[in-house]
Amino acid sequence: MSMPMSPSAKGAQAAPVTGNAVAINNFAFSPAKLKIKVGTTVTWTNQDTDAHTVTSTGSGGPLRSAALATHATYRHTFTKPGTYAYLCTIHPFMTATVEVTR
């Protein structure tokens, strides 16, 4: 039986979420859009049984994790404002962004 969504939960995935933690679960980064301030350290935690990476899209990005086993974590402190797109190199359909503001 599926639970109905509360009105406040509808559309929540489209809006950036604030915080400093990203869960990797069901082959997705959650939240897919994270908004943080400069100097924030974000922690990704793999909750899947498959390995995943946290890797910047394009060349020269700051995110370059090793393959994360179940329950493994990866941390990165963002020091410059901007929008940082990333993906899992093992499962390239898994994409997300971190928006860093002053």
C-alpha positions as CSV (number, residue, x, y, z in Angstrom):
1,M,0.0,0.0,0.0
2,S,1.5,3.4,-1.0
3,M,1.2,6.3,1.4
4,P,-0.2,9.5,0.0
5,M,2.2,12.4,-0.2
6,S,1.6,15.4,2.1
7,P,1.1,18.7,0.2
8,S,4.5,19.9,1.4
9,A,6.3,16.9,-0.1
10,K,4.9,17.3,-3.6
11,G,7.5,18.8,-5.9
12,A,10.2,18.7,-3.2
13,Q,12.6,16.9,-5.5
14,A,12.7,19.8,-8.0
15,A,13.7,22.4,-5.4
16,P,17.2,22.5,-4.0
17,V,17.5,21.1,-0.5
18,T,19.8,22.7,2.1
19,G,21.9,20.6,4.4
20,N,25.2,18.8,4.2
21,A,24.4,15.1,3.6
22,V,23.6,13.2,0.4
23,A,22.3,9.6,0.5
24,I,23.0,7.2,-2.3
25,N,20.0,4.9,-2.4
26,N,18.1,3.0,-5.1
27,F,20.6,4.1,-7.7
28,A,20.0,7.8,-7.0
29,F,21.6,10.7,-5.1
30,S,19.2,12.2,-2.6
31,P,18.7,15.1,-2.7
32,A,19.5,15.4,-6.4
33,K,19.9,19.2,-5.9
34,L,21.7,20.4,-2.7
35,K,22.2,24.1,-1.9
36,I,25.0,25.0,0.5
37,K,27.2,27.9,1.6
38,V,30.9,28.2,0.8
39,G,33.0,26.3,3.4
40,T,30.4,23.5,3.9
41,T,31.6,19.9,3.9
42,V,29.2,17.6,2.2
43,T,29.1,13.9,3.1
44,W,27.8,11.2,0.7
45,T,26.9,7.8,2.2
46,N,26.3,4.8,0.0
47,Q,23.2,3.0,1.2
48,D,23.0,0.6,-1.8
49,T,24.5,-2.9,-2.0
50,D,26.2,-1.9,-5.3
51,A,29.3,0.3,-5.3
52,H,29.0,3.9,-6.5
53,T,31.3,6.9,-7.1
54,V,30.9,10.7,-6.6
55,T,32.6,12.2,-9.6
56,S,32.4,15.7,-11.1
57,T,31.0,15.8,-14.7
58,G,33.5,17.2,-17.2
59,S,37.2,17.5,-16.5
60,G,38.9,19.3,-13.6
61,G,36.0,19.1,-11.2
62,P,36.7,18.7,-7.5
63,L,34.7,15.5,-6.8
64,R,36.7,12.3,-7.3
65,S,35.7,9.6,-5.0
66,A,36.9,6.0,-5.1
67,A,34.2,3.3,-5.6
68,L,32.1,3.5,-2.4
69,A,31.1,0.1,-0.9
70,T,27.9,-0.2,1.1
71,H,27.9,2.2,4.1
72,A,31.1,3.9,2.9
73,T,31.2,7.7,2.9
74,Y,33.0,10.4,0.9
75,R,33.4,14.0,2.0
76,H,34.3,17.2,0.2
77,T,34.5,20.8,1.4
78,F,33.4,23.3,-1.1
79,T,35.5,26.4,-1.1
80,K,34.3,28.3,-4.1
81,P,30.7,29.4,-5.2
82,G,29.3,27.7,-8.2
83,T,27.1,24.8,-9.4
84,Y,28.9,21.5,-9.3
85,A,27.4,18.7,-11.4
86,Y,28.4,15.2,-10.6
87,L,27.6,11.6,-11.4
88,C,28.4,8.0,-10.6
89,T,31.0,6.7,-13.1
90,I,29.8,3.1,-12.6
91,H,26.1,4.1,-13.3
92,P,26.3,7.3,-15.4
93,F,22.5,7.8,-15.3
94,M,22.9,8.7,-11.6
95,T,23.4,12.5,-11.7
96,A,23.0,15.4,-9.2
97,T,24.2,18.9,-8.4
98,V,25.6,20.9,-5.5
99,E,24.9,24.7,-5.7
100,V,27.4,26.6,-3.6
101,T,26.6,30.2,-2.6
102,R,28.4,32.8,-0.4
